[in-house]
Amino acid sequence: MAGLGFVVLLSFLAGMTDAIGFLRAGDFLSFMSGNTTRLAIALAQGRSDAMLRLGGILLTFVAGNALGVVVMRAGGGRHGLLLGAVTAIMGISALLVPPLSNAAAYLPLVLAMGMLNAAVDRVGGQPLGLTYVTGALSRLGKGLGRVLCGERDAGFLVQAVPWLGMIAGGLAGASLSALAEPVALWTACAFGLALTIVSAAVPRTWLGEASGLR
């Protein structure tokens, strides 16, 4: 149960950051399916500036995933080290964004969101992604289909967890941006710091199979 709660909070952080970044920069920071489609459109339209920006975002996100795995393994599977690194990078972005208006100022946030995905690999034996909600909804739908065909395994319902966290975080991020835009990103950093502290305090056994890549 603690593992599921952890997943919700991590997805909430990702959704909050994605909403804040999208409203500020006009690009997704963790939703790479959307950025891939937008890159394809830019390629078709021959818009070199959008190609470079979106291509850079995609590459940075992949690099973040790789770096997250390295950090998790270097820390012996401890979430505190990874989340501490994610929060520190988010803080760097919060410092960069006000004085810089170009897209490069948001790349550290993209890197952080990529790293965040390495925090969780599976829950209850089910593959789980924190920011890839398209995959979560797809696995949820296929699980419902198997139930309609007579199967009785309800494990697929766990796929709704990251989606709920993501949409709740997106709502929080959008609301923060509307009410207090200058401090919205710092609020996300504070939430990331709180998660870092909690993850360091919670026994690893409580998180069960949500203990990241080992």
Steps between C-alpha positions, in 0.01 A plus 500: 500500500786736580639431153177613333489814712858572399411460133207742534724764658772459237246524218349804672842669494542414131154630412551821695836569336370414153204738534715785630758450224240471226323819606832686518688360202230346281677163498438179692771417752408135562234411240728385219222346289362849445844644428570222248182584308590869509851420374353306209281799412801732519693268268213495253472878508875556481514710818864463602466691828225267623695195377805597704298591809284188505785271396705640788214436742464137387873432522522664842209291630664176384828610657313570823357148507848355450650725767219408740580131468869570562420707811259238636751219459786709636288570807412135553138550396437778753241751383635780718812546289307506173229735625761725656672528162166564326411773750842664466465511121149644534646770724758585235216538248308726737807724517556497123146551374429857624806664336494280188202479267642247253410131491845392621414627849239226527725212395616430858133441591468255211812322625352485851170355374692235306696409812178479703383207286782287639345521849241232426515199272220270612225490762332175590673330207350749256725719282442863590615831355470826688466740208397262220127516566417398143651160577321487837162567341574247226589228753191593702278462193658168401453374854132589484478315171650187656245520782222518240648187346471312829833561675487589869836669559434855621867595526465725198302749712830625640548675163243759606729616782757700298222648286316625807820644643591666171163666448483616863852642473417668170197663659712621791771634267251683279326650803832611651603658170175695487507614863871548571700442182833639629516242781332206324824330404650559845191334647564194283860501626377512859272204431793311350707576810219372723489177298876467534476525879208256516672246275811514718294443815273221375647147530577354159296190580187715527529593138493136393549457127490874444867516594629604159747329272734274687 
